[in-house]
Amino acid sequence: MRSTKQPARIGLALGGGGARGFAHIGVIQELERLHIPIFCVAGTSMGALVGGWYAATGNLDSLIEVFRKRPWRSFFQMRSVPRNVGQGGLFDMVKIEKELRSHLGNAAIETLPMKFSAVATSIKTGTEIDFDSGDLVDAICASASLPFVFMPRKRGSDYLMDGGLLNNVPVDLCFRMGADAVLAIDVGYRFSDFNLVGEQGVSFKPWEVYRVADALLNLVGQSTMKFNPDAPNIRLIRPYVSYIATTEFDRMEEAIFAGRKAILEQERDVCAFCKVERPQKTFWEQVTDFLKE
């Protein structure tokens, strides 16, 4: 692939958003199609899972297969909830960690083929904890520990929670890793769970506390954007996934499509931003575009 200019070192900042984060997969699929090389990846929560998996394997097909073959509810053990509540959350991450290790092993972040960082939040100090070295799976689990839903992740004498509390789209980490420009992918939206609030007030089943936690995290996440979206070296992309709830992992295909569509709709501008020549469309792609007009 010939480039019109020296390609920029592109960083990819992937935000948190639960099942909406599957849109990151679609984004990466389209960037690969456009031959846009990714220099580094930084992720928060679901963004840490997708980003860490990609940085380690360079292939997201295996991650897609995990969620196609295994019902997401199988990762949650209801019978352990009473025991876990006193430890800060409803569920532990035992099954999730086991699944991750079966694919990623004990890989260390500093040895990955691609530069990667993840964000978590310290309960002890209330500060941001950035993982740029150490165990990859541990970093992913810490970054995705949604408050009240998952038990905080122990790290030494500290306990860590979801990174979205302080830095939901970690653009700054990409620049810290050496990126010249950053594609910031935001899949977290303001509270829109209309079924949660009715005429009688807030209403949800006890085991649906995640909906409240998600609503709060979305509100907090929107206020923890540590970057200027109008900066010339940052391009903010927001796939349309606001209709997908945090735990609707069975809507993965929809979210992936939304991610691809977000890049397709601004393909020319994304290529220009990344200083990469836009690929010539095939005959059938041109025909399809013509029919859409």
Secondary structure as UniProt FT lines:
FT   STRAND          10..14
FT   HELIX           18..22
FT   HELIX           23..33
FT   TURN            34..35
FT   STRAND          38..44
FT   HELIX           46..57
FT   HELIX           61..69
FT   HELIX           72..75
FT   HELIX           78..80
FT   HELIX           81..85
FT   TURN            86..88
FT   STRAND          89..91
FT   HELIX           94..104
FT   TURN            105..106
FT   HELIX           109..111
FT   STRAND          115..122
FT   TURN            123..125
FT   STRAND          128..131
FT   HELIX           136..143
FT   STRAND          148..150
FT   STRAND          153..155
FT   TURN            156..157
FT   STRAND          158..162
FT   HELIX           163..165
FT   HELIX           171..176
FT   TURN            177..178
FT   STRAND          181..185
FT   HELIX           194..196
FT   STRAND          197..198
FT   TURN            199..200
FT   STRAND          201..202
FT   HELIX           206..208
FT   HELIX           209..222
FT   TURN            229..230
FT   TURN            232..233
FT   STRAND          234..237
FT   TURN            242..243
FT   TURN            246..247
FT   HELIX           249..251
FT   HELIX           252..264
FT   TURN            265..266
FT   HELIX           267..273
FT   TURN            274..275
FT   HELIX           283..292
//
